Amino acid sequence: MKISNNRWFHPILLLFWVVLGILLRLIGLGDKSASSIEISTLVFSLGHGLKTIPLDQLISIDTLLSPLRFETTTQPSDVVYHLFTESNHPPLYFIINHFWMKLFSTEGELVSLTVARSLSSIFGVLAIPAIFSFSYFAFQSLIFAQITAALMAVSPYGVYLSQEARHYTITILWILASLGYFVKAIRSLEKEKPLSIIQVIGWIIVNGLGIASHYFFIVFLGAESLVLAGFWFKDWRHQLKLLRSAWLRIYIVSLGTLISGLVWIPILESLSNDQLTEWIETQLKGFRLIEPLFRLIAWLITQIFLLPVEGTLIIITMISALILLTLLVWVSPKIIQGIKFNLTSPDTQLETKILSGIFFSVLGLFLILIYGFKKDVSLAARYQFVYFPVLILILGSALGRIWKQPQQFNPSWISLPPFLQDHGKKVVIVTLIMGCLGGLTVGLNYGFQKSQRSDLLASYIINQSQTTVIIATSKRTHAETRSLMGLGLEFKRQKAENLPQFILVKKTETFSPTLATTLTQVERPFEFWGVNLKDNTDFSQFRCQQDPRELPDFNGYRYRRYYCR
C-alpha cells in the first residue's frame, strides 16, 4: 500500500506544515524593534491614546511610554473610542488583541512585544489549515492542498506578516472564507442551484468582519465584484436568468455586504483629509512613473522567494540576488505552464479562472489607486496582503499540477542550459526549500526589516553618550509620536543605564521657544540629539556644538548630535 493512501498520511503531513509554520514564525518574534505602526497597535489595544503625551516640555522616558503600560481598568469601549478619535482603522482586531494582552500582562508593566505579535502569529498559523481546506474545496485534490499549505507555511511574506503586531493575518482568514463562499456562489450559478440561506448569511457576516478588520478588505471585495460582473455580463442576453433564484441570493449578499460597509462611511470620509495617510500620496513624474510597477513585482517575488538582502555585506546581497534571479528563470516557465494547464483542464478550469480574475482585479485596483488617486500603495509591503492568499492558491495549484504530471513540464518555448533542465517534482521540492530559506531570512532579520531601526539608533546613543541625553523630535501627527515612543522603548529593552529625557516639539514655522528654554535651563553638561527634528536653527547660540563627524545612517531616522558643555 502506498504511503499516500494511508488515512493518516495527509493529516500528519498537514500537521508537519503547521509545526513548520509555527517554528518559522517564532524565530526572532520578540527580538526585533517595534515599528511605528506596531506602537499604534499596542497603544490602542491597551485602550489608551497618544494625546496624553505632553508637548513642548521635557518628559521622562516613563511619561513617554505611559500609553504602553497595561491597566486593568481599561475596557473595549476605550479601545473603540481612541481608535475612532485618533486613528484610521476599524476596531475588530484591536478589541481581540485587548483581551489577548490582558491574559499575559501585569498591572503597570510595559506590554510585551512578544505577546502582542504572538496573536498575529496565531492567525498566520491558522491560515495554513485554512488555505489547505480552501484548496481542497476548490480543486478536490489533496496534492494541490498540501503544496498550497506548504507554500503558506514557508512563505517569507507570510512569516513577515505573522511577526507584525497588526491586523493583516486575521484579514487573510476573512479573505479565504469569503473566497470559499465566492467559489460556491459561482458554482451555484453554473449549476443554476441557489446558495442556501445559511450560506447567504454566513457570506455577509464574513464580509462584514473583513471590513471591520481592515479597510483594504474593501479592495478585495471590489475584485470579487469585478469577477462576478464578468459572469453577470455572460448571462446578460438571458435577462430572465438574471432573475433566477441563484442570482437573487447573490444580490442579497451584495446588498448585505454593502450595508455592512456603509456603517464605516463616516470614518472613511475622514481618511481623505487624514494626515496619517499623507505619506502614501505621491506625484509620479518621469522615470518615477514606473517605480510602483517594479515595487509590485518585487513584493510578488518575496511572497515565495527571499534570501538575505538587508543588513548584510554587499557581496552577500549580490549573491542572493543572483541566486533568486537564476531560480526565477528556472521555475517561472514551469509554473506558467502549470497555470495554463489548470486553465484548460475541466476539473480546475473554473476555479483557476476565478482566482486569476480576482488576482488581476486586485492588481488593477491597486494601479488605479496609484496612478488615478495618487495613493502609492506599492510603497509598503504590508498592503500586498490583499492578494497574497490568492497568489499562494494559484501557485500552489500550479505546483500541484506539476507534481502530479511532472513529465509534461519541460518548456518548449525557452532554451535553458543543461544544469537548469529538470522535471516537475524537483521544481516543487526546490521551491519549498527556497521558501523555507526565505522564511528563515525574515525570522533572522535579513529581509523585511523594520522601516525604522530604533534598535540600532538606541544602541548607538547608549554606546556613544557619556553624559545626560536629551532627545527632541518634531511632532506633526501621531506618526512622529509613535516613532519617538519606539525609540524610547528600545532604551528600556536594551536596559540602558543612562536613560534619556525627551521633548516632543509641536511643529511650527519658527523655532520652538520651549526648546530654547530647555536648552538654556537644563543643567550642563548634556548631549542634545535632534531626531527627525525639522528645525534648522543654529544651536550654537545655546552653547551646543554639533558633532562634526559623519554619523552612521539608521533607517527611518534623521538625526544630529550636539555637545552642550
NUFI-806596 format. One record per residue (C-alpha): residue number from 0; residue in three letters; chain; x, z, y. Coordinates in steps of 0.25 Angstrom, whole numbers. Layout:
<recs>
- NUM/ALA/A/X/Z/Y;
...
</recs>
This chain:
<recs>
- 0/MET/A/0/0/0;
- 1/LYS/A/5/-4/14;
- 2/ILE/A/9/8/23;
- 3/SER/A/0/2/34;
- 4/ASN/A/-12/2/25;
- 5/ASN/A/-11/17/23;
- 6/ARG/A/-22/24/30;
- 7/TRP/A/-13/34/37;
- 8/PHE/A/-3/23/42;
- 9/HIS/A/-9/19/55;
- 10/PRO/A/-14/33/59;
- 11/ILE/A/1/38/57;
- 12/LEU/A/7/26/64;
- 13/LEU/A/-2/29/76;
- 14/LEU/A/2/44/76;
- 15/PHE/A/16/39/76;
- 16/TRP/A/13/31/89;
- 17/VAL/A/6/43/95;
- 18/VAL/A/18/52/92;
- 19/LEU/A/28/42/97;
- 20/GLY/A/20/40/110;
- 21/ILE/A/20/56/111;
- 22/LEU/A/35/56/110;
- 23/LEU/A/38/45/120;
- 24/ARG/A/28/52/130;
- 25/LEU/A/35/66/128;
- 26/ILE/A/49/61/131;
- 27/GLY/A/52/65/145;
- 28/LEU/A/38/69/148;
- 29/GLY/A/41/81/157;
- 30/ASP/A/55/77/161;
- 31/LYS/A/52/66/172;
- 32/SER/A/49/70/186;
- 33/ALA/A/35/69/191;
- 34/SER/A/31/57/199;
- 35/SER/A/23/58/212;
- 36/ILE/A/10/53/205;
- 37/GLU/A/12/64/194;
- 38/ILE/A/13/74/204;
- 39/SER/A/0/70/209;
- 40/THR/A/-6/71/195;
- 41/LEU/A/0/85/193;
- 42/VAL/A/-6/90/207;
- 43/PHE/A/-20/84/206;
- 44/SER/A/-21/88/191;
- 45/LEU/A/-18/102/195;
- 46/GLY/A/-29/102/205;
- 47/HIS/A/-20/102/217;
- 48/GLY/A/-18/93/228;
- 49/LEU/A/-6/88/236;
- 50/LYS/A/-11/92/250;
- 51/THR/A/-7/107/248;
- 52/ILE/A/7/104/250;
- 53/PRO/A/11/107/265;
- 54/LEU/A/16/96/274;
- 55/ASP/A/27/97/285;
- 56/GLN/A/32/111/280;
- 57/LEU/A/43/116/272;
- 58/ILE/A/38/119/258;
- 59/SER/A/44/125/245;
- 60/ILE/A/44/118/232;
- 61/ASP/A/33/127/227;
- 62/THR/A/24/123/238;
- 63/LEU/A/27/108/236;
- 64/LEU/A/24/110/221;
- 65/SER/A/12/119/222;
- 66/PRO/A/2/108/218;
- 67/LEU/A/9/106/205;
- 68/ARG/A/7/121/201;
- 69/PHE/A/-4/124/191;
- 70/GLU/A/-16/133/196;
- 71/THR/A/-27/137/186;
- 72/THR/A/-37/137/197;
- 73/THR/A/-38/122/200;
- 74/GLN/A/-49/115/194;
- 75/PRO/A/-52/100/190;
- 76/SER/A/-60/99/203;
- 77/ASP/A/-47/102/211;
- 78/VAL/A/-41/90/203;
- 79/VAL/A/-52/81/208;
- 80/TYR/A/-52/86/222;
- 81/HIS/A/-38/84/224;
- 82/LEU/A/-38/70/218;
- 83/PHE/A/-49/65/226;
- 84/THR/A/-43/70/239;
- 85/GLU/A/-28/68/237;
- 86/SER/A/-27/57/227;
- 87/ASN/A/-32/44/222;
- 88/HIS/A/-34/46/207;
- 89/PRO/A/-46/49/198;
- 90/PRO/A/-47/63/192;
- 91/LEU/A/-49/62/177;
- 92/TYR/A/-34/63/173;
- 93/PHE/A/-31/73/183;
- 94/ILE/A/-42/82/178;
- 95/ILE/A/-38/81/164;
- 96/ASN/A/-23/84/168;
- 97/HIS/A/-28/96/176;
- 98/PHE/A/-34/102/163;
- 99/TRP/A/-21/98/155;
- 100/MET/A/-12/104/164;
- 101/LYS/A/-20/117/164;
- 102/LEU/A/-17/118/149;
- 103/PHE/A/-2/119/151;
- 104/SER/A/0/125/165;
- 105/THR/A/3/139/171;
- 106/GLU/A/-3/144/184;
- 107/GLY/A/6/142/195;
- 108/GLU/A/16/133/188;
- 109/LEU/A/20/119/191;
- 110/VAL/A/13/110/182;
- 111/SER/A/21/103/171;
- 112/LEU/A/25/88/171;
- 113/THR/A/25/88/156;
- 114/VAL/A/11/94/155;
- 115/ALA/A/6/84/166;
- 116/ARG/A/12/72/159;
- 117/SER/A/8/76/145;
- 118/LEU/A/-7/73/148;
- 119/SER/A/-3/59/151;
- 120/SER/A/5/58/139;
- 121/ILE/A/-6/63/130;
- 122/PHE/A/-15/52/136;
- 123/GLY/A/-4/42/134;
- 124/VAL/A/-2/46/119;
- 125/LEU/A/-17/45/117;
- 126/ALA/A/-16/31/122;
- 127/ILE/A/-9/27/109;
- 128/PRO/A/-20/30/99;
- 129/ALA/A/-30/25/109;
- 130/ILE/A/-23/11/110;
- 131/PHE/A/-22/11/95;
- 132/SER/A/-37/13/94;
- 133/PHE/A/-40/2/104;
- 134/SER/A/-30/-8/98;
- 135/TYR/A/-37/-5/84;
- 136/PHE/A/-51/-6/90;
- 137/ALA/A/-47/-19/97;
- 138/PHE/A/-39/-27/87;
- 139/GLN/A/-43/-20/74;
- 140/SER/A/-28/-19/70;
- 141/LEU/A/-20/-7/66;
- 142/ILE/A/-7/-14/68;
- 143/PHE/A/-11/-18/83;
- 144/ALA/A/-16/-4/85;
- 145/GLN/A/-3/3/80;
- 146/ILE/A/6/-6/88;
- 147/THR/A/-2/-5/101;
- 148/ALA/A/-2/11/99;
- 149/ALA/A/13/10/97;
- 150/LEU/A/15/2/110;
- 151/MET/A/7/12/117;
- 152/ALA/A/15/24/111;
- 153/VAL/A/29/18/115;
- 154/SER/A/25/10/128;
- 155/PRO/A/35/14/139;
- 156/TYR/A/24/13/149;
- 157/GLY/A/14/21/141;
- 158/VAL/A/25/32/140;
- 159/TYR/A/27/31/155;
- 160/LEU/A/12/33/158;
- 161/SER/A/11/45/148;
- 162/GLN/A/22/52/155;
- 163/GLU/A/16/51/169;
- 164/ALA/A/6/63/173;
- 165/ARG/A/-4/53/177;
- 166/HIS/A/-17/47/172;
- 167/TYR/A/-13/33/166;
- 168/THR/A/-13/37/152;
- 169/ILE/A/-27/43/152;
- 170/THR/A/-32/30/159;
- 171/ILE/A/-25/22/148;
- 172/LEU/A/-34/29/138;
- 173/TRP/A/-46/25/146;
- 174/ILE/A/-41/10/147;
- 175/LEU/A/-40/10/132;
- 176/ALA/A/-54/16/130;
- 177/SER/A/-60/6/140;
- 178/LEU/A/-53/-5/133;
- 179/GLY/A/-59/-1/120;
- 180/TYR/A/-73/-2/126;
- 181/PHE/A/-70/-15/133;
- 182/VAL/A/-66/-22/120;
- 183/LYS/A/-78/-16/113;
- 184/ALA/A/-87/-22/124;
- 185/ILE/A/-80/-36/123;
- 186/ARG/A/-83/-36/108;
- 187/SER/A/-97/-32/110;
- 188/LEU/A/-99/-44/120;
- 189/GLU/A/-93/-53/109;
- 190/LYS/A/-102/-48/98;
- 191/GLU/A/-114/-46/108;
- 192/LYS/A/-115/-32/104;
- 193/PRO/A/-116/-22/115;
- 194/LEU/A/-108/-9/117;
- 195/SER/A/-115/4/113;
- 196/ILE/A/-120/13/124;
- 197/ILE/A/-109/23/119;
- 198/GLN/A/-98/13/121;
- 199/VAL/A/-104/9/135;
- 200/ILE/A/-104/24/140;
- 201/GLY/A/-90/26/133;
- 202/TRP/A/-84/14/141;
- 203/ILE/A/-90/18/154;
- 204/ILE/A/-84/32/152;
- 205/VAL/A/-71/27/149;
- 206/ASN/A/-70/18/161;
- 207/GLY/A/-75/30/170;
- 208/LEU/A/-64/39/164;
- 209/GLY/A/-54/28/166;
- 210/ILE/A/-57/27/181;
- 211/ALA/A/-57/42/182;
- 212/SER/A/-43/42/177;
- 213/HIS/A/-36/31/185;
- 214/TYR/A/-42/21/195;
- 215/PHE/A/-33/10/189;
- 216/PHE/A/-43/10/177;
- 217/ILE/A/-52/2/186;
- 218/VAL/A/-41/-9/185;
- 219/PHE/A/-43/-9/170;
- 220/LEU/A/-58/-9/171;
- 221/GLY/A/-56/-21/181;
- 222/ALA/A/-48/-28/170;
- 223/GLU/A/-59/-25/159;
- 224/SER/A/-69/-31/169;
- 225/LEU/A/-62/-44/171;
- 226/VAL/A/-61/-46/156;
- 227/LEU/A/-75/-42/154;
- 228/ALA/A/-79/-52/165;
- 229/GLY/A/-72/-63/157;
- 230/PHE/A/-81/-60/145;
- 231/TRP/A/-93/-60/154;
- 232/PHE/A/-90/-74/160;
- 233/LYS/A/-88/-79/146;
- 234/ASP/A/-103/-76/144;
- 235/TRP/A/-108/-79/158;
- 236/ARG/A/-115/-92/153;
- 237/HIS/A/-123/-84/144;
- 238/GLN/A/-130/-75/154;
- 239/LEU/A/-139/-69/144;
- 240/LYS/A/-127/-64/136;
- 241/LEU/A/-122/-56/148;
- 242/LEU/A/-135/-48/148;
- 243/ARG/A/-134/-45/133;
- 244/SER/A/-132/-30/129;
- 245/ALA/A/-117/-31/127;
- 246/TRP/A/-115/-35/141;
- 247/LEU/A/-125/-26/147;
- 248/ARG/A/-118/-14/140;
- 249/ILE/A/-105/-19/147;
- 250/TYR/A/-112/-20/160;
- 251/ILE/A/-116/-5/159;
- 252/VAL/A/-101/-1/156;
- 253/SER/A/-97/-9/168;
- 254/LEU/A/-107/-2/177;
- 255/GLY/A/-104/12/171;
- 256/THR/A/-89/9/174;
- 257/LEU/A/-92/4/188;
- 258/ILE/A/-100/17/191;
- 259/SER/A/-89/26/185;
- 260/GLY/A/-79/19/194;
- 261/LEU/A/-88/19/207;
- 262/VAL/A/-86/34/207;
- 263/TRP/A/-72/32/211;
- 264/ILE/A/-74/22/223;
- 265/PRO/A/-73/33/234;
- 266/ILE/A/-59/37/229;
- 267/LEU/A/-55/23/226;
- 268/GLU/A/-59/19/240;
- 269/SER/A/-50/29/246;
- 270/LEU/A/-38/24/238;
- 271/SER/A/-37/11/247;
- 272/ASN/A/-33/20/258;
- 273/ASP/A/-25/30/250;
- 274/GLN/A/-11/31/254;
- 275/LEU/A/-7/35/240;
- 276/THR/A/-9/21/235;
- 277/GLU/A/-1/14/246;
- 278/TRP/A/11/14/238;
- 279/ILE/A/6/2/230;
- 280/GLU/A/2/-6/242;
- 281/THR/A/11/-18/243;
- 282/GLN/A/13/-31/251;
- 283/LEU/A/19/-41/241;
- 284/LYS/A/26/-52/248;
- 285/GLY/A/37/-62/244;
- 286/PHE/A/44/-58/231;
- 287/ARG/A/37/-45/231;
- 288/LEU/A/25/-53/226;
- 289/ILE/A/30/-54/212;
- 290/GLU/A/35/-39/211;
- 291/PRO/A/22/-34/205;
- 292/LEU/A/22/-44/194;
- 293/PHE/A/36/-40/190;
- 294/ARG/A/32/-26/190;
- 295/LEU/A/19/-28/182;
- 296/ILE/A/28/-36/171;
- 297/ALA/A/38/-24/171;
- 298/TRP/A/27/-14/169;
- 299/LEU/A/21/-23/158;
- 300/ILE/A/34/-23/150;
- 301/THR/A/37/-8/152;
- 302/GLN/A/23/-5/145;
- 303/ILE/A/30/-10/132;
- 304/PHE/A/45/-10/134;
- 305/LEU/A/55/-2/143;
- 306/LEU/A/69/2/142;
- 307/PRO/A/78/11/151;
- 308/VAL/A/77/4/165;
- 309/GLU/A/77/16/174;
- 310/GLY/A/87/27/176;
- 311/THR/A/97/20/168;
- 312/LEU/A/110/13/171;
- 313/ILE/A/108/-2/176;
- 314/ILE/A/115/-7/163;
- 315/ILE/A/104/0/155;
- 316/THR/A/93/-5/163;
- 317/MET/A/98/-19/162;
- 318/ILE/A/100/-18/147;
- 319/SER/A/86/-12/146;
- 320/ALA/A/80/-24/154;
- 321/LEU/A/87/-34/145;
- 322/ILE/A/82/-28/132;
- 323/LEU/A/68/-27/138;
- 324/LEU/A/69/-42/142;
- 325/THR/A/74/-46/128;
- 326/LEU/A/63/-38/122;
- 327/LEU/A/52/-45/130;
- 328/VAL/A/58/-59/127;
- 329/TRP/A/57/-56/112;
- 330/VAL/A/44/-48/112;
- 331/SER/A/35/-55/122;
- 332/PRO/A/33/-69/115;
- 333/LYS/A/28/-62/102;
- 334/ILE/A/19/-52/110;
- 335/ILE/A/13/-64/117;
- 336/GLN/A/11/-71/104;
- 337/GLY/A/4/-59/99;
- 338/ILE/A/-5/-58/110;
- 339/LYS/A/-8/-73/109;
- 340/PHE/A/-11/-71/94;
- 341/ASN/A/-21/-60/97;
- 342/LEU/A/-28/-68/108;
- 343/THR/A/-31/-79/97;
- 344/SER/A/-33/-70/85;
- 345/PRO/A/-48/-68/83;
- 346/ASP/A/-46/-53/79;
- 347/THR/A/-39/-50/92;
- 348/GLN/A/-43/-61/102;
- 349/LEU/A/-54/-54/110;
- 350/GLU/A/-47/-40/111;
- 351/THR/A/-34/-47/115;
- 352/LYS/A/-41/-55/126;
- 353/ILE/A/-48/-42/131;
- 354/LEU/A/-35/-35/132;
- 355/SER/A/-27/-47/138;
- 356/GLY/A/-38/-49/148;
- 357/ILE/A/-38/-34/153;
- 358/PHE/A/-23/-34/154;
- 359/PHE/A/-22/-46/162;
- 360/SER/A/-34/-42/171;
- 361/VAL/A/-27/-29/174;
- 362/LEU/A/-15/-36/178;
- 363/GLY/A/-23/-46/186;
- 364/LEU/A/-30/-34/193;
- 365/PHE/A/-16/-28/196;
- 366/LEU/A/-11/-41/202;
- 367/ILE/A/-24/-40/211;
- 368/LEU/A/-21/-26/215;
- 369/ILE/A/-6/-30/218;
- 370/TYR/A/-8/-43/225;
- 371/GLY/A/-22/-42/230;
- 372/PHE/A/-23/-28/235;
- 373/LYS/A/-8/-26/237;
- 374/LYS/A/-8/-14/227;
- 375/ASP/A/4/-15/219;
- 376/VAL/A/1/-8/206;
- 377/SER/A/13/-14/200;
- 378/LEU/A/22/-4/207;
- 379/ALA/A/18/7/198;
- 380/ALA/A/20/6/183;
- 381/ARG/A/9/17/181;
- 382/TYR/A/-2/7/186;
- 383/GLN/A/0/-2/174;
- 384/PHE/A/-7/8/164;
- 385/VAL/A/-20/-1/167;
- 386/TYR/A/-15/-12/157;
- 387/PHE/A/-5/-4/149;
- 388/PRO/A/-14/-1/137;
- 389/VAL/A/-20/-15/137;
- 390/LEU/A/-6/-21/137;
- 391/ILE/A/-2/-12/125;
- 392/LEU/A/-14/-17/118;
- 393/ILE/A/-11/-31/120;
- 394/LEU/A/4/-30/116;
- 395/GLY/A/0/-20/104;
- 396/SER/A/-9/-31/98;
- 397/ALA/A/1/-42/100;
- 398/LEU/A/12/-34/93;
- 399/GLY/A/1/-30/83;
- 400/ARG/A/-1/-45/80;
- 401/ILE/A/14/-47/79;
- 402/TRP/A/15/-36/69;
- 403/LYS/A/4/-42/61;
- 404/GLN/A/9/-56/61;
- 405/PRO/A/24/-55/64;
- 406/GLN/A/28/-69/60;
- 407/GLN/A/19/-76/70;
- 408/PHE/A/26/-71/82;
- 409/ASN/A/39/-79/84;
- 410/PRO/A/36/-86/97;
- 411/SER/A/38/-101/96;
- 412/TRP/A/38/-104/111;
- 413/ILE/A/50/-96/115;
- 414/SER/A/64/-97/109;
- 415/LEU/A/71/-83/106;
- 416/PRO/A/85/-80/102;
- 417/PRO/A/86/-77/87;
- 418/PHE/A/88/-62/89;
- 419/LEU/A/75/-61/97;
- 420/GLN/A/67/-69/86;
- 421/ASP/A/59/-59/77;
- 422/HIS/A/45/-57/71;
- 423/GLY/A/34/-49/75;
- 424/LYS/A/35/-35/69;
- 425/LYS/A/49/-33/75;
- 426/VAL/A/43/-36/88;
- 427/VAL/A/33/-25/87;
- 428/ILE/A/43/-15/82;
- 429/VAL/A/53/-19/93;
- 430/THR/A/42/-18/104;
- 431/LEU/A/38/-4/99;
- 432/ILE/A/53/1/98;
- 433/MET/A/56/-4/112;
- 434/GLY/A/43/2/117;
- 435/CYS/A/47/15/111;
- 436/LEU/A/61/14/118;
- 437/GLY/A/53/11/131;
- 438/GLY/A/45/24/129;
- 439/LEU/A/58/32/128;
- 440/THR/A/63/25/140;
- 441/VAL/A/51/31/148;
- 442/GLY/A/52/44/142;
- 443/LEU/A/67/45/145;
- 444/ASN/A/64/41/159;
- 445/TYR/A/71/28/159;
- 446/GLY/A/59/20/162;
- 447/PHE/A/46/22/171;
- 448/GLN/A/54/33/179;
- 449/LYS/A/46/40/190;
- 450/SER/A/46/33/203;
- 451/GLN/A/51/46/210;
- 452/ARG/A/63/52/203;
- 453/SER/A/61/66/209;
- 454/ASP/A/69/72/197;
- 455/LEU/A/81/64/202;
- 456/LEU/A/80/68/217;
- 457/ALA/A/77/82/214;
- 458/SER/A/89/83/205;
- 459/TYR/A/98/76/216;
- 460/ILE/A/93/86/226;
- 461/ILE/A/95/98/217;
- 462/ASN/A/109/94/214;
- 463/GLN/A/113/90/228;
- 464/SER/A/108/101/237;
- 465/GLN/A/115/113/239;
- 466/THR/A/106/120/250;
- 467/THR/A/91/121/253;
- 468/VAL/A/84/108/251;
- 469/ILE/A/72/103/260;
- 470/ILE/A/65/90/255;
- 471/ALA/A/56/83/265;
- 472/THR/A/46/71/261;
- 473/SER/A/37/63/270;
- 474/LYS/A/22/65/266;
- 475/ARG/A/12/53/268;
- 476/THR/A/4/54/255;
- 477/HIS/A/3/63/243;
- 478/ALA/A/13/54/237;
- 479/GLU/A/25/60/245;
- 480/THR/A/20/74/242;
- 481/ARG/A/20/71/227;
- 482/SER/A/34/65/228;
- 483/LEU/A/39/78/234;
- 484/MET/A/32/86/224;
- 485/GLY/A/38/78/213;
- 486/LEU/A/52/81/219;
- 487/GLY/A/49/96/221;
- 488/LEU/A/44/97/206;
- 489/GLU/A/58/91/202;
- 490/PHE/A/65/103/208;
- 491/LYS/A/56/112/200;
- 492/ARG/A/58/104/187;
- 493/GLN/A/73/104/189;
- 494/LYS/A/74/119/192;
- 495/ALA/A/81/117/206;
- 496/GLU/A/87/130/211;
- 497/ASN/A/87/125/225;
- 498/LEU/A/72/121/227;
- 499/PRO/A/70/113/240;
- 500/GLN/A/59/114/250;
- 501/PHE/A/50/103/254;
- 502/ILE/A/43/97/266;
- 503/LEU/A/32/87/265;
- 504/VAL/A/33/79/279;
- 505/LYS/A/20/73/283;
- 506/LYS/A/24/58/287;
- 507/THR/A/23/55/302;
- 508/GLU/A/29/45/311;
- 509/THR/A/38/54/317;
- 510/PHE/A/48/65/312;
- 511/SER/A/41/77/306;
- 512/PRO/A/43/89/315;
- 513/THR/A/40/99/303;
- 514/LEU/A/52/92/296;
- 515/ALA/A/61/94/309;
- 516/THR/A/57/109/310;
- 517/THR/A/60/111/295;
- 518/LEU/A/74/105/296;
- 519/THR/A/77/113/308;
- 520/GLN/A/72/127/303;
- 521/VAL/A/76/127/289;
- 522/GLU/A/88/136/286;
- 523/ARG/A/100/128/284;
- 524/PRO/A/108/122/276;
- 525/PHE/A/98/114/269;
- 526/GLU/A/96/100/263;
- 527/PHE/A/85/91/268;
- 528/TRP/A/80/80/259;
- 529/GLY/A/71/69/264;
- 530/VAL/A/64/64/252;
- 531/ASN/A/55/52/255;
- 532/LEU/A/55/57/269;
- 533/LYS/A/50/46/278;
- 534/ASP/A/57/51/291;
- 535/ASN/A/69/44/297;
- 536/THR/A/73/56/306;
- 537/ASP/A/87/59/309;
- 538/PHE/A/88/73/302;
- 539/SER/A/102/75/308;
- 540/GLN/A/95/81/321;
- 541/PHE/A/91/92/312;
- 542/ARG/A/105/94/307;
- 543/CYS/A/102/87/294;
- 544/GLN/A/113/78/290;
- 545/GLN/A/109/66/280;
- 546/ASP/A/117/65/267;
- 547/PRO/A/126/53/269;
- 548/ARG/A/128/50/255;
- 549/GLU/A/120/39/247;
- 550/LEU/A/110/47/239;
- 551/PRO/A/104/42/226;
- 552/ASP/A/91/36/224;
- 553/PHE/A/79/42/217;
- 554/ASN/A/67/34/214;
- 555/GLY/A/55/38/223;
- 556/TYR/A/63/46/233;
- 557/ARG/A/70/42/246;
- 558/TYR/A/78/54/251;
- 559/ARG/A/88/59/261;
- 560/ARG/A/97/71/261;
- 561/TYR/A/101/79/273;
- 562/TYR/A/110/91/275;
- 563/CYS/A/105/101/285;
- 564/ARG/A/116/110/288;
</recs>
